[in-house]
Amino acid sequence: MKRTQANREIAVQIFFALYVYALFKIILFKFGSINFIFLWDQLQHSPHNIDRAMQWGNFIPLATISNTLDNLTSHTLLNLGGNIALFLPYGMFLILQSSGRRISLLHVLIRSLGLSLILECAQALLSIGTFDVDDLILNTLGGVIGYSMLRLFAHKKKVQPATES
């Protein structure tokens, strides 16, 4: 039994590492290759990049979401849903990694917001995307939904009566 639990925990850690790698690759590199020379060059120009991000970024909550809903296309809908969907696994992984400790919704909200903030700031700092406060909102919402879905599924699984054979 202990061996099975240890194997499960190792598998969760491996899948979490793969998920975080995919998350960074999708958000920061838009599915492209990771070029460390390019990143170093971008980092050397970061003061200029931050000025550019301050001019072109969105710092008004719900502005991008509102604009997206007003001008709905398949591309904007994919962007809106994609920001939520990308963080669904994060909320689930936070539960799976808690090893029996109960993790609170507030904890998931703060961690989802923190990871999203790191990614948004990295985009601005490296000038490989723009900072958008609405992405913070959507990503955090995704983490919270993922957490809630797994909690609901686990609760429902415990509550259901056993079926007769």
Residue frames relative to the residue before (quaternion, step in Angstrom):
aa qw qx qy qz dx dy dz
M 1.0000 0.0000 0.0000 0.0000 0.00 0.00 0.00
K 0.6638 0.4980 -0.3081 0.4652 3.58 0.94 -0.89
R 0.6333 0.5387 -0.3254 0.4504 3.56 1.06 -0.77
T 0.6367 0.5245 -0.3165 0.4683 3.57 1.01 -0.82
Q 0.6508 0.5087 -0.3050 0.4741 3.59 0.98 -0.86
A 0.6539 0.5052 -0.3103 0.4699 3.59 0.97 -0.85
N 0.6457 0.5109 -0.3149 0.4722 3.59 0.98 -0.81
R 0.6328 0.5303 -0.3236 0.4622 3.57 1.04 -0.80
E 0.6700 0.5004 -0.2955 0.4619 3.58 0.92 -0.92
I 0.6349 0.5117 -0.3259 0.4784 3.59 1.02 -0.76
A 0.6499 0.5146 -0.3144 0.4626 3.58 0.94 -0.88
V 0.6346 0.5232 -0.3284 0.4644 3.60 0.97 -0.83
Q 0.6649 0.5034 -0.3052 0.4597 3.60 0.92 -0.88
I 0.6468 0.5110 -0.3187 0.4680 3.60 0.98 -0.82
F 0.6867 0.4719 -0.2884 0.4717 3.58 0.87 -0.93
F 0.6143 0.5367 -0.3453 0.4640 3.59 1.10 -0.67
A 0.6469 0.5095 -0.3169 0.4706 3.60 0.95 -0.86
L 0.6524 0.4975 -0.3122 0.4791 3.61 0.97 -0.81
Y 0.6339 0.5302 -0.3233 0.4610 3.58 1.01 -0.80
V 0.6718 0.4868 -0.3018 0.4697 3.61 0.86 -0.96
Y 0.6141 0.5323 -0.3423 0.4715 3.60 1.01 -0.76
A 0.6767 0.4828 -0.2912 0.4735 3.60 0.86 -0.96
L 0.6293 0.5470 -0.3282 0.4439 3.59 0.99 -0.83
F 0.6762 0.4744 -0.2866 0.4854 3.57 0.89 -0.94
K 0.6532 0.5211 -0.3152 0.4499 3.58 0.95 -0.85
I 0.6824 0.4819 -0.2844 0.4704 3.59 0.94 -0.87
I 0.7435 0.4219 -0.2409 0.4596 3.59 0.72 -1.05
L 0.7717 0.3703 -0.2108 0.4721 3.58 0.76 -0.95
F 0.8153 0.2745 -0.1191 0.4957 3.59 0.92 -0.80
K 0.3564 -0.7801 0.4627 0.2242 3.59 1.32 0.22
F 0.7094 -0.4770 0.2150 0.4723 3.56 0.95 1.06
G 0.5279 0.6357 -0.4147 0.3810 3.62 1.23 0.03
S 0.6594 -0.4957 0.3745 0.4233 3.53 -1.30 0.00
I 0.4442 -0.6613 0.5376 0.2764 3.54 -1.24 0.56
N 0.0559 -0.8080 0.5858 -0.0288 3.55 -0.46 1.26
F 0.2944 -0.8059 0.4899 0.1543 3.58 -0.23 1.28
I 0.5977 0.5482 -0.3639 0.4579 3.61 1.10 -0.57
F 0.6385 0.5161 -0.3076 0.4810 3.57 1.00 -0.86
L 0.6646 0.5084 -0.3045 0.4552 3.60 0.91 -0.92
W 0.6393 0.5191 -0.3239 0.4657 3.59 0.98 -0.82
D 0.6430 0.5138 -0.3107 0.4753 3.57 1.00 -0.84
Q 0.6558 0.5040 -0.3067 0.4710 3.58 0.95 -0.85
L 0.6503 0.5229 -0.3123 0.4540 3.57 0.99 -0.82
Q 0.6321 0.5302 -0.3295 0.4591 3.60 1.07 -0.69
H 0.7136 0.3990 -0.2383 0.5242 3.58 1.19 -0.52
S 0.3048 0.8219 -0.4542 0.1590 3.59 1.25 0.17
P 0.6056 0.5346 -0.4091 0.4244 3.71 0.89 -0.55
H 0.6510 0.4854 -0.3087 0.4952 3.59 1.01 -0.80
N 0.6447 0.5355 -0.3213 0.4409 3.60 0.99 -0.84
I 0.6483 0.5107 -0.3218 0.4640 3.59 0.99 -0.79
D 0.6201 0.5256 -0.3402 0.4728 3.61 1.03 -0.74
R 0.6538 0.5067 -0.3026 0.4735 3.56 0.98 -0.89
A 0.6548 0.5188 -0.3116 0.4528 3.58 0.95 -0.87
M 0.6390 0.5238 -0.3249 0.4602 3.57 1.04 -0.76
Q 0.6744 0.4837 -0.2913 0.4759 3.59 1.10 -0.64
W 0.8011 0.3360 -0.1428 0.4743 3.57 0.89 -0.96
G 0.5716 0.6142 -0.3836 0.3859 3.61 1.18 -0.30
N 0.3995 -0.6770 0.5560 0.2699 3.53 -1.33 0.22
F 0.0453 -0.8129 0.5804 -0.0191 3.56 -0.61 1.17
I 0.5681 0.5709 -0.3811 0.4540 3.58 1.29 0.21
P 0.4000 -0.7418 0.4793 0.2450 3.61 -0.44 1.17
L 0.8532 0.1548 -0.1855 0.4623 3.52 -1.10 0.99
A 0.4290 0.7098 -0.4672 0.3062 3.63 1.21 0.04
T 0.6984 0.4468 -0.2752 0.4868 3.61 0.82 -0.95
I 0.6361 0.5250 -0.3318 0.4579 3.58 0.96 -0.84
S 0.6592 0.5074 -0.3027 0.4651 3.59 0.91 -0.92
N 0.6568 0.5062 -0.2998 0.4718 3.56 0.94 -0.91
T 0.6352 0.5320 -0.3193 0.4598 3.57 1.01 -0.83
L 0.6929 0.4710 -0.2825 0.4671 3.58 0.88 -0.91
D 0.6414 0.5155 -0.3206 0.4691 3.60 1.14 -0.59
N 0.7844 0.2162 -0.0930 0.5738 3.60 1.07 -0.75
L 0.0505 0.8631 -0.4995 0.0554 3.55 0.79 1.04
T 0.0712 0.7428 -0.6615 0.0740 3.52 -0.90 1.08
S 0.6716 -0.4726 0.3487 0.4516 3.58 -1.22 0.15
H 0.6410 0.5327 -0.3235 0.4480 3.59 1.03 -0.75
T 0.6976 0.4558 -0.2825 0.4751 3.61 0.84 -0.93
L 0.6282 0.5233 -0.3336 0.4693 3.59 1.07 -0.69
L 0.6312 0.5206 -0.3208 0.4770 3.58 1.05 -0.79
N 0.6427 0.5143 -0.3211 0.4683 3.61 1.00 -0.79
L 0.6604 0.5103 -0.2984 0.4631 3.57 0.93 -0.93
G 0.7184 0.4350 -0.2428 0.4856 3.58 0.78 -1.04
G 0.6265 0.5632 -0.3304 0.4257 3.56 1.06 -0.75
N 0.6343 0.5289 -0.3316 0.4561 3.59 1.01 -0.76
I 0.6544 0.4785 -0.3061 0.4991 3.57 1.07 -0.70
A 0.6902 0.5120 -0.2814 0.4270 3.57 0.80 -1.07
L 0.6264 0.5639 -0.3438 0.4141 3.60 1.00 -0.75
F 0.7523 0.3843 -0.2115 0.4916 3.59 1.08 -0.64
L 0.3977 0.7085 -0.4881 0.3189 3.63 1.22 0.04
P 0.6861 0.4699 -0.3125 0.4591 3.65 0.77 -0.89
Y 0.5883 0.5897 -0.3808 0.4015 3.60 1.03 -0.66
G 0.6636 0.4942 -0.3007 0.4743 3.59 0.91 -0.90
M 0.6514 0.5063 -0.3112 0.4717 3.58 1.05 -0.74
F 0.6566 0.5143 -0.3121 0.4549 3.58 0.95 -0.86
L 0.6041 0.5592 -0.3703 0.4304 3.59 1.03 -0.65
I 0.6421 0.4920 -0.3171 0.4950 3.59 1.07 -0.69
L 0.6870 0.5056 -0.2890 0.4347 3.56 0.82 -1.03
Q 0.7017 0.4569 -0.2652 0.4780 3.58 1.10 -0.64
S 0.5404 0.6626 -0.3941 0.3371 3.58 1.21 -0.23
S 0.2730 -0.8193 0.4760 0.1663 3.64 1.27 -0.09
G 0.8019 -0.3105 0.1507 0.4877 3.55 0.65 1.07
R 0.5905 0.5318 -0.3864 0.4681 3.61 1.16 -0.35
R 0.4272 -0.6864 0.5224 0.2712 3.55 -0.98 0.79
I 0.1844 -0.7755 0.5981 0.0830 3.56 -0.78 1.07
S 0.3786 -0.7585 0.4881 0.2077 3.59 -0.82 0.96
L 0.6404 -0.5153 0.4182 0.3866 3.50 -1.33 0.40
L 0.6265 0.5387 -0.3297 0.4567 3.58 1.01 -0.80
H 0.6302 0.5344 -0.3211 0.4628 3.58 1.00 -0.85
V 0.6613 0.4948 -0.2953 0.4803 3.59 0.95 -0.90
L 0.6363 0.5335 -0.3251 0.4526 3.58 0.96 -0.85
I 0.6845 0.4829 -0.2872 0.4644 3.59 0.86 -0.95
R 0.6806 0.4833 -0.2979 0.4631 3.59 0.90 -0.87
S 0.6407 0.5129 -0.3271 0.4685 3.60 1.00 -0.78
L 0.6452 0.5080 -0.3084 0.4802 3.56 0.99 -0.85
G 0.6569 0.5262 -0.3082 0.4434 3.59 0.94 -0.88
L 0.6763 0.4730 -0.3006 0.4780 3.60 0.86 -0.90
S 0.6444 0.5169 -0.3196 0.4642 3.57 0.97 -0.82
L 0.6410 0.5246 -0.3159 0.4627 3.58 1.01 -0.83
I 0.6216 0.5299 -0.3358 0.4690 3.59 1.00 -0.77
L 0.6881 0.4821 -0.2852 0.4613 3.59 0.87 -0.93
E 0.6586 0.5028 -0.3113 0.4653 3.60 0.94 -0.84
C 0.6655 0.4888 -0.3011 0.4771 3.59 0.95 -0.84
A 0.6256 0.5312 -0.3365 0.4617 3.59 1.03 -0.74
Q 0.6211 0.5327 -0.3428 0.4615 3.59 1.00 -0.76
A 0.6867 0.4755 -0.2794 0.4735 3.57 0.91 -0.92
L 0.6708 0.5159 -0.2940 0.4443 3.57 0.88 -0.97
L 0.7607 0.3610 -0.1887 0.5054 3.57 0.94 -0.88
S 0.3551 -0.7659 0.4631 0.2697 3.57 1.34 -0.03
I 0.4687 0.6446 -0.4657 0.3846 3.53 0.90 1.01
G 0.7630 0.0561 -0.0738 0.6397 3.52 1.30 0.46
T 0.4392 -0.6767 0.5091 0.3001 3.56 -1.25 -0.06
F 0.5044 -0.6227 0.5082 0.3154 3.53 -1.20 0.61
D 0.0536 0.7868 -0.6120 0.0593 3.57 -0.87 0.97
V 0.4011 -0.7321 0.5022 0.2257 3.56 -0.56 1.18
D 0.6121 0.5533 -0.3566 0.4382 3.60 1.10 -0.55
D 0.5816 0.5453 -0.3750 0.4730 3.60 1.15 -0.50
L 0.6022 0.5457 -0.3500 0.4659 3.59 1.08 -0.70
I 0.6602 0.5108 -0.2977 0.4633 3.56 0.94 -0.96
L 0.7096 0.4691 -0.2667 0.4531 3.58 0.79 -1.03
N 0.6542 0.5056 -0.3156 0.4656 3.59 0.95 -0.83
T 0.6490 0.5090 -0.3106 0.4725 3.57 0.96 -0.88
L 0.6243 0.5309 -0.3222 0.4738 3.56 1.03 -0.84
G 0.6377 0.5332 -0.3209 0.4541 3.59 0.98 -0.81
G 0.6561 0.5048 -0.3095 0.4678 3.58 0.94 -0.86
V 0.6633 0.5025 -0.2929 0.4709 3.57 0.97 -0.88
I 0.6479 0.5030 -0.3198 0.4742 3.60 0.98 -0.81
G 0.6394 0.5276 -0.3254 0.4548 3.60 0.94 -0.85
Y 0.6340 0.5223 -0.3059 0.4813 3.56 1.00 -0.90
S 0.6914 0.4910 -0.2765 0.4521 3.58 0.83 -1.04
M 0.6376 0.5300 -0.3289 0.4520 3.58 0.99 -0.82
L 0.6913 0.4675 -0.2869 0.4703 3.60 0.85 -0.92
R 0.6222 0.5247 -0.3363 0.4738 3.60 1.03 -0.76
L 0.6634 0.5020 -0.2998 0.4670 3.59 0.91 -0.93
F 0.6542 0.5114 -0.3056 0.4659 3.58 0.94 -0.90
A 0.6707 0.4906 -0.2972 0.4702 3.60 0.90 -0.91
H 0.6520 0.5067 -0.3117 0.4700 3.59 0.99 -0.82
K 0.6616 0.5077 -0.3035 0.4609 3.57 0.91 -0.92
K 0.6399 0.5325 -0.3179 0.4539 3.56 1.03 -0.80
K 0.6699 0.4938 -0.2921 0.4713 3.60 1.04 -0.77
V 0.7044 0.4961 -0.2596 0.4363 3.57 1.02 -0.86
Q 0.5972 0.5971 -0.3761 0.3813 3.62 1.01 -0.67
P 0.4366 -0.6902 0.5057 0.2780 3.59 -0.93 0.87
A 0.5645 -0.5892 0.4543 0.3575 3.54 -1.20 0.54
T 0.3969 -0.7106 0.5306 0.2365 3.55 -1.04 0.80
E 0.4475 -0.6834 0.5076 0.2740 3.54 -1.11 0.71
S 0.4161 -0.7084 0.5163 0.2417 3.54 -1.13 0.70
